């Protein structure tokens, strides 16, 4: 089969689409004919040799395609349309996936649309509900609202919780799209201090939950924005990973719960449980069209380097998709 690897750690120019050995199945897996995958920050770290947990030389962690071999798993049959997270190897014509992590693709969605779902929606679902414990009508601040996880989180918070949603983004186009998805307040972080805006709108109360992709550079502003007894979930460090002169008393005074998380290195068992809960609580809304995958650009798999460069330029609204087969 053909698949994408990095010739050596480095930039997007190191990516090549070449012949590789096919995947090896265990008794826990199903074999998938891949129609589409998607680009994630994790893929860029793997390409650069910085992730620390990449075991498969073939890049990619999410797929949409058809079951090629159910491998004895009676819930699935050859030709079923499925999507989900894999343990590497997604940028390829075939890949294996643990059967208990398989998500059926709603009939209304294409393979390209389905490939835009697993990583961002499972990450957002985990962050909002498994870790953030978002309750109905609470106030939530979602940074990087036009990113893949951001667009998923806005929709989930709106549809599942009717939350009051604050989001930050860097351009008028991105802010408008966040508003379209259901954000109540959109904040141009390059032009105004988002903490001052939130303090004013909430009459000094702040937000109950923060989804933070940025990290160090937002520390003080997030501290100002969060409410007493608030939950703060760190899922990225785009703005740096080291904060100087932290006041632990501020954390204690507001009784803040600060949690860091990454989904990719989680155990197979954890991802299986998360997948089942997502299927039960969120997938029906996708079948109804109330939750929508958000796609920026679809690239042929041969143009994977351009897709990586696009993500690194931070220009995308939603997901960057790699088309492996045409349906």
Buried (B, 14 or more C-beta within 10 A) or exposed (E): BBBBBBEEEEBBEBBEBEEBEEBEEEEBBBBBBBBBBBBBBBBBBBBBEEBEEBEBEBBBBBBBBBBBBBBEBEEBEEEBBBBBBBBBBBBBBBBBBBBBBBBBBBEEBBBBBBBBBBBBBBBBBBBBBBBBEBEEEBBBBBBBBBBBBBBBBBBBBBBBBEBBBBBBBBBEEBBBBBBEBBBBBBBBBEEEEBBEBBBEBBEEEBBBBBBBBBBBEBBBBBBBBBBEEBBBBBBBBBBEEEEEEEEEEBBEEBEBBBEEBEBBEBEEEEBBBBBEBBBEEBBEBBBEEEBBBBBBBBBEBEBBBBBBBBBEEEBBBBBBBBBBEEE
